[in-house]
Amino acid sequence: MAAAVQSSTNLFRRLAWSATVPLNIRLAAAGGPVDQYFIQAPRYTYLALLLPTIREHLVELALDDEALARTNESEWWFELDASDSPFPSDAVRWHWPLDLVDLCATMLRPASSQSESEHPIRLILHLSGAPGDKLAVPPTVEAVKTHFVSQVKEADFVRWGNTKRVTGLRRADLEAGWDGVVAGDYDLHHRMAGRIVPLPIPASPPTSPQPDKIDSAYSARSLPIKVYLPDGAVAIQAPVAPLTDGQPTTLLQMLRTMLPLLFENGYGAAQPIAQGILLPPDADVAWLAACMAGADGWLRIGIRLVAE
């Protein structure tokens, strides 16, 4: 059974890794003919890794030589375009993976009962006036990498109450996790993730032989899950047990515990979104955490309100 679960889990992890999001980046206060740039980028990547491309295809075309010489990337910052949203816009943090940026953009606009077409993430690029009190992490690859590794360790601690699985990795395997993100190489990243993110293997009876010890997501102390709300509140990060009364904890059970007023009547008032899709209420949260987590091991779920 373990081999079959490993194969199917690897398939879904690879599918999640291959997902992309469209970006529409508009230059703030641009007066020339070039003021925006469209790009399709991987969900797992970070805006700091896209800066060279954005500079070449947008900033260098929009600014004259004198203005370009004055600009300093350390002062750049992105803002979510909330021009048609009932919620205020916010600065995009450099340590947010694009999947979280997409969640925040999705939550800005309440879900409609009518069918909706996909829209790109609309970002405004400011070349000065960075709100340092909000950004927390500077726009450097090294700073984002440091945060990434800290999130990997934190996720490991949430699962097991310690970070032994991460700290026990060979240096090359730990570095492979970040290098895979930079290179867009799933197999390279999997050298790290495959050793620390447990598989959703059903718990075996005590009498069953276990020749090879394999971590199961259902044996974890808790699951590394963060739930985000559309008002910019601090993410909810409460203990989530993989099992409830001996059965896999469902997404709706988790949400009713965390947000009872929103999910008392199912999805009538709000919807949970992850990896760009609406999650079903009976989804097994241990499976979601094993198969749909981000590159740092965290499953991020955004709560999108339903329009009345």
Backbone hydrogen bonds in HBPLUS format (Angstrom, degrees):
<---DONOR---> <-ACCEPTOR-->    atom                        ^
c    i                          cat <-CA-CA->   ^        H-A-AA   ^      H-
h    n   atom  resd res      DA  || num        DHA   H-A  angle D-A-AA Bond
n    s   type  num  typ     dist DA aas  dist angle  dist       angle   num
A0005-VAL N   A0001-MET O   2.91 MM   4  6.20 164.0  1.94 160.5 165.0     1
A0006-GLN N   A0002-ALA O   2.86 MM   4  5.99 157.2  1.91 146.9 153.8     2
A0007-SER N   A0003-ALA O   2.99 MM   4  6.17 152.6  2.07 143.2 150.1     3
A0008-SER N   A0004-ALA O   3.01 MM   4  6.27 167.5  2.03 153.3 155.8     4
A0009-THR N   A0005-VAL O   2.82 MM   4  5.88 159.9  1.86 150.3 156.9     5
A0010-ASN N   A0006-GLN O   2.98 MM   4  6.00 157.7  2.03 140.6 146.8     6
A0011-LEU N   A0007-SER O   3.10 MM   4  6.33 146.0  2.22 140.1 149.2     7
A0012-PHE N   A0008-SER O   3.11 MM   4  6.47 160.7  2.15 151.3 154.3     8
A0013-ARG N   A0009-THR O   2.87 MM   4  6.09 159.3  1.91 153.9 160.5     9
A0014-ARG N   A0010-ASN O   2.93 MM   4  6.01 152.5  2.01 140.9 148.2    10
A0015-LEU N   A0011-LEU O   2.98 MM   4  6.26 150.6  2.07 144.4 152.8    11
A0016-ALA N   A0012-PHE O   2.92 MM   4  6.15 161.5  1.95 149.7 154.2    12
A0017-TRP N   A0013-ARG O   2.92 MM   4  6.10 152.4  2.00 142.6 150.8    13
A0018-SER N   A0014-ARG O   2.98 MM   4  6.19 144.1  2.11 142.2 151.1    14
A0019-ALA N   A0016-ALA O   3.29 MM   3  5.39 157.5  2.35 102.3 108.9    15
A0043-ARG N   A0019-ALA O   3.11 MM  24  6.00 163.2  2.14 142.9 140.5    16
A0021-VAL N   A0041-ALA O   2.76 MM  20  5.51 157.7  1.81 159.3 164.4    17
A0041-ALA N   A0021-VAL O   2.97 MM  20  5.51 166.1  1.99 156.6 153.0    18
A0121-ILE N   A0022-PRO O   2.82 MM  99  6.20 163.3  1.84 156.3 151.1    19
A0023-LEU N   A0039-ILE O   2.75 MM  16  5.25 158.8  1.80 161.5 168.9    20
A0039-ILE N   A0023-LEU O   3.06 MM  16  5.25 153.5  2.13 140.4 147.2    21
A0024-ASN N   A0121-ILE O   2.80 MM  97  5.88 168.2  1.81 158.8 155.3    22
A0123-LEU N   A0024-ASN O   2.90 MM  99  6.13 166.8  1.92 151.9 155.8    23
A0025-ILE N   A0037-TYR O   2.83 MM  12  5.16 168.8  1.84 162.8 159.6    24
A0037-TYR N   A0025-ILE O   2.78 MM  12  5.16 144.5  1.90 140.8 152.9    25
A0026-ARG N   A0123-LEU O   2.81 MM  97  6.16 169.5  1.82 159.7 161.8    26
A0125-LEU N   A0026-ARG O   2.76 MM  99  5.98 163.2  1.79 154.2 160.0    27
A0027-LEU N   A0035-ASP O   2.73 MM   8  5.26 168.8  1.75 155.1 158.6    28
A0028-ALA N   A0125-LEU O   2.95 MM  97  5.74 179.1  1.95 147.3 147.4    29
A0045-THR N   A0042-PRO O   3.39 MM   3  5.65 158.9  2.44 106.5 112.2    30
A0099-ASP N   A0043-ARG O   2.95 MM  56  4.76 130.3  2.21 151.9 138.7    31
A0098-LEU N   A0045-THR O   2.85 MM  53  5.85 157.1  1.90 162.6 165.5    32
A0049-LEU N   A0046-TYR O   2.99 MM   3  5.50 138.8  2.17 110.6 121.2    33
A0050-LEU N   A0047-LEU O   2.92 MM   3  5.00 142.7  2.06 101.4 113.2    34
A0053-THR N   A0050-LEU O   3.09 MM   3  5.48 118.9  2.48 109.7 123.9    35
A0054-ILE N   A0050-LEU O   2.97 MM   4  6.20 162.8  2.00 158.5 164.2    36
A0055-ARG N   A0051-LEU O   2.79 MM   4  5.87 159.8  1.83 155.4 160.7    37
A0056-GLU N   A0052-PRO O   3.08 MM   4  6.21 160.5  2.12 140.9 146.0    38
A0057-HIS N   A0053-THR O   2.97 MM   4  6.09 167.0  1.98 153.9 157.2    39
A0058-LEU N   A0054-ILE O   2.93 MM   4  5.49 131.9  2.16 139.9 147.0    40
A0059-VAL N   A0054-ILE O   3.29 MM   5  6.72 155.5  2.36 143.8 150.1    41
A0060-GLU N   A0055-ARG O   2.83 MM   5  5.85 165.8  1.85 167.2 166.0    42
A0061-LEU N   A0058-LEU O   3.21 MM   3  5.35 130.1  2.48  98.8 111.9    43
A0062-ALA N   A0058-LEU O   2.91 MM   4  6.00 139.6  2.08 149.8 161.7    44
A0062-ALA N   A0059-VAL O   3.20 MM   3  5.13 126.7  2.50  93.3 107.1    45
A0063-LEU N   A0059-VAL O   3.04 MM   4  6.04 151.2  2.12 155.7 159.9    46
A0068-LEU N   A0064-ASP O   2.88 MM   4  6.02 157.5  1.93 157.3 164.9    47
A0069-ALA N   A0065-ASP O   2.99 MM   4  6.11 147.6  2.09 141.6 149.3    48
A0070-ARG N   A0066-GLU O   3.29 MM   4  6.57 136.2  2.49 137.2 147.9    49
A0070-ARG N   A0067-ALA O   3.19 MM   3  5.19 130.8  2.45  93.5 106.3    50
A0071-THR N   A0067-ALA O   3.21 MM   4  6.44 132.8  2.44 142.0 153.4    51
A0075-GLU N   A0072-ASN O   2.89 MM   3  5.67 164.8  1.91 125.8 130.9    52
A0076-TRP N   A0073-GLU O   3.13 MM   3  5.10 159.5  2.17 103.1 109.5    53
A0077-TRP N   A0126-HIS O   3.00 MM  49  5.35 151.0  2.08 148.2 152.0    54
A0126-HIS N   A0077-TRP O   2.82 MM  49  5.35 173.7  1.83 175.5 173.3    55
A0092-VAL N   A0078-PHE O   2.86 MM  14  5.41 170.0  1.87 139.1 142.1    56
A0079-GLU N   A0124-ILE O   2.86 MM  45  5.04 145.3  1.98 139.4 150.5    57
A0124-ILE N   A0079-GLU O   2.77 MM  45  5.04 159.3  1.82 150.0 157.1    58
A0080-LEU N   A0090-ASP O   3.06 MM  10  5.77 167.6  2.07 164.2 162.7    59
A0081-ASP N   A0122-ARG O   2.98 MM  41  5.41 169.1  2.00 148.0 144.7    60
A0085-SER N   A0082-ALA O   3.12 MM   3  5.00 160.0  2.16 115.9 112.8    61
A0096-TRP N   A0093-ARG O   3.18 MM   3  5.52 164.9  2.21 111.8 115.1    62
A0100-LEU N   A0097-PRO O   2.94 MM   3  5.50 129.3  2.20 113.4 125.2    63
A0101-VAL N   A0097-PRO O   3.17 MM   4  6.59 154.2  2.24 147.0 154.9    64
A0102-ASP N   A0098-LEU O   2.79 MM   4  6.04 156.1  1.85 152.5 158.5    65
A0103-LEU N   A0099-ASP O   2.98 MM   4  6.24 149.3  2.07 138.5 147.0    66
A0104-CYS N   A0100-LEU O   2.95 MM   4  6.21 164.2  1.97 152.6 155.4    67
A0105-ALA N   A0101-VAL O   2.97 MM   4  6.23 155.2  2.04 146.6 153.7    68
A0106-THR N   A0102-ASP O   2.86 MM   4  6.03 155.2  1.92 149.4 156.4    69
A0107-MET N   A0103-LEU O   2.87 MM   4  6.11 157.8  1.92 153.8 159.6    70
A0108-LEU N   A0105-ALA O   3.32 MM   3  5.33 141.4  2.48  94.6 105.0    71
A0109-ARG N   A0106-THR O   3.26 MM   3  5.92 155.3  2.33 114.0 119.7    72
A0111-ALA N   A0305-LEU O   2.74 MM 194  6.16 153.4  1.81 162.2 161.5    73
A0307-ALA N   A0111-ALA O   2.71 MM 196  5.63 171.9  1.72 157.4 160.3    74
A0132-GLY N   A0130-ALA O   2.95 MM   2  5.71 117.5  2.35 114.7  97.8    75
A0134-LYS N   A0131-PRO O   2.90 MM   3  5.66 160.7  1.94 124.8 130.9    76
A0135-LEU N   A0131-PRO O   3.20 MM   4  6.41 158.3  2.25 153.0 159.6    77
A0137-VAL N   A0135-LEU O   2.53 MM   2  5.55 146.4  1.63 111.0  99.8    78
A0140-THR N   A0138-PRO O   2.84 MM   2  5.63 141.8  1.99  97.7  90.5    79
A0144-VAL N   A0140-THR O   3.13 MM   4  6.43 161.8  2.16 153.1 157.9    80
A0145-LYS N   A0141-VAL O   2.87 MM   4  6.05 155.0  1.93 148.9 156.4    81
A0146-THR N   A0142-GLU O   2.99 MM   4  6.21 157.0  2.04 145.5 151.0    82
A0147-HIS N   A0143-ALA O   3.12 MM   4  6.42 156.0  2.18 144.8 150.6    83
A0148-PHE N   A0144-VAL O   2.88 MM   4  6.10 155.0  1.94 147.6 155.2    84
A0149-VAL N   A0145-LYS O   2.96 MM   4  6.26 164.2  1.99 158.8 160.7    85
A0150-SER N   A0146-THR O   3.10 MM   4  6.31 154.7  2.16 142.3 149.5    86
A0151-GLN N   A0147-HIS O   2.94 MM   4  6.21 147.9  2.04 148.8 157.3    87
A0152-VAL N   A0148-PHE O   2.99 MM   4  6.34 150.1  2.08 148.6 157.2    88
A0153-LYS N   A0149-VAL O   3.04 MM   4  6.35 158.2  2.09 149.4 154.3    89
A0154-GLU N   A0150-SER O   2.91 MM   4  6.11 153.4  1.98 142.0 150.0    90
A0155-ALA N   A0151-GLN O   2.90 MM   4  6.05 160.3  1.94 148.3 152.9    91
A0156-ASP N   A0152-VAL O   3.15 MM   4  6.36 152.5  2.22 141.2 148.4    92
A0157-PHE N   A0153-LYS O   2.97 MM   4  6.27 151.8  2.05 147.2 154.8    93
A0158-VAL N   A0154-GLU O   2.95 MM   4  6.25 154.9  2.01 150.8 157.3    94
A0159-ARG N   A0155-ALA O   3.11 MM   4  6.40 154.8  2.18 145.5 151.6    95
A0160-TRP N   A0156-ASP O   3.11 MM   4  6.32 168.0  2.13 154.4 156.4    96
A0161-GLY N   A0157-PHE O   2.66 MM   4  4.64 146.5  1.77 134.3 140.2    97
A0221-ARG N   A0159-ARG O   2.61 MM  62  5.29 147.8  1.71 176.0 166.6    98
A0166-VAL N   A0163-THR O   3.12 MM   3  5.51 128.4  2.40 106.7 119.2    99
A0167-THR N   A0163-THR O   2.90 MM   4  6.10 176.7  1.90 170.0 168.9   100
A0168-GLY N   A0164-LYS O   2.82 MM   4  5.57 131.9  2.05 134.8 145.9   101
A0169-LEU N   A0166-VAL O   3.05 MM   3  5.41 163.6  2.08 111.5 116.8   102
A0173-ASP N   A0170-ARG O   2.98 MM   3  5.30 123.5  2.31 105.5 119.8   103
A0174-LEU N   A0170-ARG O   3.04 MM   4  6.40 159.1  2.09 160.0 166.3   104
A0175-GLU N   A0171-ARG O   2.95 MM   4  6.14 165.0  1.97 154.0 158.3   105
A0176-ALA N   A0172-ALA O   2.99 MM   4  6.05 137.1  2.18 132.3 143.9   106
A0177-GLY N   A0174-LEU O   3.18 MM   3  5.56 141.8  2.33 105.0 114.4   107
A0179-ASP N   A0175-GLU O   2.93 MM   4  6.12 170.8  1.93 158.8 161.5   108
A0180-GLY N   A0176-ALA O   2.87 MM   4  5.76 148.8  1.96 140.2 146.4   109
A0181-VAL N   A0178-TRP O   2.96 MM   3  5.13 121.4  2.31 100.5 115.5   110
A0182-VAL N   A0178-TRP O   3.03 MM   4  6.42 161.2  2.07 158.3 162.8   111
A0183-ALA N   A0179-ASP O   2.89 MM   4  6.03 161.8  1.93 149.4 154.6   112
A0184-GLY N   A0180-GLY O   2.80 MM   4  5.53 119.0  2.18 133.9 147.5   113
A0185-ASP N   A0180-GLY O   2.87 MM   5  4.64 147.7  1.98 133.6 140.8   114
A0189-HIS N   A0185-ASP O   3.09 MM   4  6.35 166.4  2.11 153.5 157.1   115
A0190-HIS N   A0186-TYR O   2.79 MM   4  5.96 148.2  1.89 150.6 160.9   116
A0191-ARG N   A0188-LEU O   3.19 MM   3  5.50 150.2  2.28 104.4 112.9   117
A0192-MET N   A0189-HIS O   3.03 MM   3  5.77 151.4  2.11 117.8 124.4   118
A0193-ALA N   A0189-HIS O   3.10 MM   4  6.36 163.2  2.13 152.0 150.5   119
A0194-GLY N   A0190-HIS O   2.80 MM   4  4.97 151.5  1.88 122.7 132.2   120
A0195-ARG N   A0192-MET O   3.02 MM   3  5.56 154.1  2.08 114.9 123.0   121
A0196-ILE N   A0193-ALA O   3.20 MM   3  5.36 146.1  2.32 103.7 112.9   122
A0197-VAL N   A0193-ALA O   2.93 MM   4  5.53 167.4  1.95 155.7 156.5   123
A0201-ILE N   A0199-LEU O   2.85 MM   2  5.50 138.8  2.02 101.0  90.2   124
A0217-ALA N   A0199-LEU O   2.74 MM  18  5.54 159.4  1.78 143.4 145.4   125
A0208-SER N   A0205-PRO O   2.96 MM   3  5.44 161.0  2.00 118.5 124.7   126
A0219-SER N   A0216-SER O   2.98 MM   3  5.31 158.8  2.02 109.8 116.8   127
A0220-ALA N   A0217-ALA O   3.36 MM   3  5.39 161.8  2.39 100.7 105.9   128
A0223-LEU N   A0240-VAL O   2.95 MM  17  5.45 132.4  2.18 135.5 149.5   129
A0225-ILE N   A0223-LEU O   2.97 MM   2  5.84 112.7  2.44 115.8  99.4   130
A0299-LEU N   A0224-PRO O   3.04 MM  75  6.38 174.3  2.04 157.6 158.4   131
A0226-LYS N   A0299-LEU O   2.95 MM  73  6.35 161.3  1.99 161.2 165.7   132
A0301-ILE N   A0226-LYS O   2.92 MM  75  6.28 166.7  1.93 165.2 169.6   133
A0227-VAL N   A0236-ILE O   2.95 MM   9  4.97 163.6  1.98 142.2 147.7   134
A0236-ILE N   A0227-VAL O   2.77 MM   9  4.97 161.0  1.80 157.5 154.5   135
A0228-TYR N   A0301-ILE O   2.80 MM  73  6.18 160.9  1.84 158.9 165.0   136
A0303-ILE N   A0228-TYR O   2.88 MM  75  6.03 149.5  1.97 155.8 163.7   137
A0249-THR N   A0242-PRO O   2.95 MM   7  5.50 168.1  1.96 129.5 131.2   138
A0244-THR N   A0247-GLN O   2.64 MM   3  5.25 164.5  1.67 160.5 162.4   139
A0247-GLN N   A0244-THR O   3.05 MM   3  5.25 166.2  2.07 112.1 115.8   140
A0285-VAL N   A0249-THR O   3.04 MM  36  6.08 163.0  2.07 159.9 165.4   141
A0254-MET N   A0250-THR O   3.10 MM   4  6.45 159.5  2.15 150.7 155.8   142
A0251-LEU N   A0283-ALA O   2.80 MM  32  5.43 135.8  1.99 150.0 163.5   143
A0255-LEU N   A0251-LEU O   2.89 MM   4  6.18 162.9  1.92 155.9 160.6   144
A0252-LEU N   A0281-PRO O   2.99 MM  29  4.83 157.3  2.04 150.4 143.0   145
A0256-ARG N   A0252-LEU O   2.89 MM   4  5.98 155.7  1.95 147.9 154.0   146
A0257-THR N   A0253-GLN O   3.18 MM   4  6.35 138.2  2.37 138.7 148.9   147
A0257-THR N   A0254-MET O   3.16 MM   3  5.23 129.7  2.43  95.1 108.4   148
A0258-MET N   A0254-MET O   2.98 MM   4  6.30 157.5  2.03 150.2 156.5   149
A0259-LEU N   A0255-LEU O   2.65 MM   4  5.47 164.2  1.67 150.3 156.2   150
A0262-LEU N   A0259-LEU O   3.18 MM   3  5.62 128.1  2.46 109.5 121.7   151
A0263-PHE N   A0259-LEU O   3.17 MM   4  6.34 155.1  2.23 157.6 165.2   152
A0266-GLY N   A0263-PHE O   3.35 MM   3  4.93 143.6  2.49 111.7 104.0   153
A0306-VAL N   A0269-ALA O   2.96 MM  37  5.26 158.0  2.01 133.9 129.3   154
A0271-GLN N   A0304-ARG O   2.74 MM  33  5.11 150.9  1.82 141.6 151.8   155
A0304-ARG N   A0271-GLN O   2.80 MM  33  5.11 169.0  1.81 159.0 158.1   156
A0279-LEU N   A0272-PRO O   3.10 MM   7  5.94 169.8  2.11 157.2 160.2   157
A0273-ILE N   A0302-GLY O   2.80 MM  29  5.07 159.9  1.84 151.2 157.8   158
A0302-GLY N   A0273-ILE O   2.83 MM  29  5.07 162.7  1.86 151.8 154.3   159
A0274-ALA N   A0277-ILE O   3.03 MM   3  5.55 158.8  2.08 154.2 158.4   160
A0277-ILE N   A0274-ALA O   2.99 MM   3  5.55 168.8  2.00 120.7 124.4   161
A0283-ALA N   A0280-PRO O   3.14 MM   3  5.48 162.2  2.17 118.4 119.6   162
A0287-TRP N   A0284-ASP O   3.08 MM   3  5.33 119.6  2.46 102.1 116.5   163
A0288-LEU N   A0284-ASP O   2.97 MM   4  6.33 159.5  2.01 153.5 160.0   164
A0289-ALA N   A0285-VAL O   2.88 MM   4  6.04 160.3  1.92 146.4 151.2   165
A0290-ALA N   A0286-ALA O   3.06 MM   4  6.19 137.1  2.25 135.5 146.6   166
A0290-ALA N   A0287-TRP O   3.13 MM   3  5.07 126.1  2.44  93.2 107.4   167
A0291-CYS N   A0287-TRP O   2.86 MM   4  5.96 149.3  1.96 153.3 161.3   168
A0292-MET N   A0288-LEU O   2.78 MM   4  5.20 156.5  1.83 144.7 149.2   169
A0294-GLY N   A0298-TRP O   2.77 MM   4  5.40 171.0  1.78 139.5 140.1   170
A0297-GLY N   A0294-GLY O   2.98 MM   3  5.31 165.3  2.00 115.8 119.0   171
